[in-house]
Amino acid sequence: RPSGQGGVQYGNVTDLLAFISCISGATHGVPTQSDIHLNKDTGVLLKKDMILQNGHYRIDSEVLLFPWKRLYRSVDSAHIPKGAFGRVHLAQDCVTHKRMACKLIPLEHLRRSDVEIQARFGHENVAELFGAVLREGTLHVFMEAGEGGSVLEKLDSCGPMREAEVVWVTRQVLLALEYLHSHGVIHHDIKPSNIVLMSAKAVLVDFGLSVQMSGDVYIPRDLRGTEMYMSPELVLCGGHSTKTDIYSLGSTMIHMLTGSAPWVRRFPRTAYPSYLYIIHKLAPPLEEIPETCSAPLRSVLHSALHRNPALRGSASHLLQHHALHPTTNQT
Ligand SMILES: Nc1nnc(-c2c[nH]c3ncc(-c4c[nH]c5ccccc45)cc23)o1
């Protein structure tokens, strides 16, 4: 590479995956064949409207980072969304002004799934991956930006969502899950903060805990997810399937309908440091479904929150439910 040249280049998903396995291998002591210079900016961009300069794509010269603007009055403007290991900023290409999300992941916290799953499994309702650049030990992952913020932010500032909005979000998350589950991918962290809003769609983000199953059952080595949204079978650690995401979506639907995560109203977090025992011992939180919830949507919730994963609806099955096909004449 000529001197002064950066190591960032345009490429395809295969090039990006090779780059990610190189650097994640490099950090886990696996000797890599490539001449990755961890101290120069190296990386792969998938989009030509991200403009390289001499093989560089640097923060504050080729691309600028901004804190997300105050989307809602009451949300603390310092509230920068962060994934399992990474802070997410709004980014803008200096030449094309393309607006993106940029997640900064310290190399020591990088999980290959954080990038690999989004790169391999593109879908309308999965935040699109635009590229990744490694600079001074931090991986900058550029993605599709949900400038409407997350569903959690919307709930924290505007309170419970109307049923039609809940149906709109639920349907799009189910479309993403139907696609991911058909490829054996479990997201493992379905919750309001991992669903972000755009003008005409909602997309899933944060695949840092995702796995692709090799068979029908995934035997976990660790507990993955966020407690209030975890399924009973996941809490038991005896092996689970893609159906765990469906239960987490049911828990997310309760949060959207009531404005609070399941369990926390009956068992305040101050008094209950952990919800794992509650989720294991008690029946699914069906009593938290508001009285005002329509019968059709209630039956979707009963199916999604079924304690037995075998009897729980799949994403494809739930998508066929008439409650998720609102006709225009419904209020
Ligand atoms: N953990 C994680 N991994 N990837 C993402 C991600 C990709 N594109 C995005 N677009 C928007 C937001 C976002 C979340 N909360 C917000 C509040 C205000 C404004 C924006 C947001 C997050 C993302 O997030």
The ligand as an SDF file (V2000), in Angstrom:
LIG
                    3D

 24 28  0  0  0  0  0  0  0  0999 V2000
  -27.6560   -0.7610   19.6470 N   0  0  0  0  0  0  0  0  0  0  0  0
  -27.6650   -0.5060   18.3180 C   0  0  0  0  0  0  0  0  0  0  0  0
  -27.0290   -1.2040   17.3880 N   0  0  0  0  0  0  0  0  0  0  0  0
  -27.3080   -0.6600   16.2070 N   0  0  0  0  0  0  0  0  0  0  0  0
  -28.1210    0.3820   16.4260 C   0  0  0  0  0  0  0  0  0  0  0  0
  -28.7010    1.2570   15.4350 C   0  0  0  0  0  0  0  0  0  0  0  0
  -28.5720    1.1390   14.0640 C   0  0  0  0  0  0  0  0  0  0  0  0
  -29.2810    2.1420   13.4700 N   0  0  0  0  0  0  0  0  0  0  0  0
  -29.8700    2.9120   14.4400 C   0  0  0  0  0  0  0  0  0  0  0  0
  -30.6750    3.9830   14.3280 N   0  0  0  0  0  0  0  0  0  0  0  0
  -31.1550    4.5640   15.4480 C   0  0  0  0  0  0  0  0  0  0  0  0
  -30.8400    4.0760   16.7280 C   0  0  0  0  0  0  0  0  0  0  0  0
  -31.3980    4.6750   17.9460 C   0  0  0  0  0  0  0  0  0  0  0  0
  -31.6970    3.9560   19.0810 C   0  0  0  0  0  0  0  0  0  0  0  0
  -32.1860    4.7980   20.0010 N   0  0  0  0  0  0  0  0  0  0  0  0
  -32.2030    6.0620   19.5260 C   0  0  0  0  0  0  0  0  0  0  0  0
  -32.5940    7.2350   20.1220 C   0  0  0  0  0  0  0  0  0  0  0  0
  -32.5120    8.3830   19.3830 C   0  0  0  0  0  0  0  0  0  0  0  0
  -32.0670    8.3350   18.0740 C   0  0  0  0  0  0  0  0  0  0  0  0
  -31.6560    7.1380   17.4840 C   0  0  0  0  0  0  0  0  0  0  0  0
  -31.7280    6.0090   18.2230 C   0  0  0  0  0  0  0  0  0  0  0  0
  -29.9970    2.9710   16.8560 C   0  0  0  0  0  0  0  0  0  0  0  0
  -29.5270    2.3850   15.7010 C   0  0  0  0  0  0  0  0  0  0  0  0
  -28.3820    0.5090   17.7620 O   0  0  0  0  0  0  0  0  0  0  0  0
  1  2  1  0
  2  3  2  0
  2 24  1  0
  3  4  1  0
  4  5  2  0
  5  6  1  0
  5 24  1  0
  6  7  2  0
  6 23  1  0
  7  8  1  0
  8  9  1  0
  9 10  1  0
  9 23  2  0
 10 11  2  0
 11 12  1  0
 12 13  1  0
 12 22  2  0
 13 14  2  0
 13 21  1  0
 14 15  1  0
 15 16  1  0
 16 17  1  0
 16 21  2  0
 17 18  2  0
 18 19  1  0
 19 20  2  0
 20 21  1  0
 22 23  1  0
M  END
$$$$
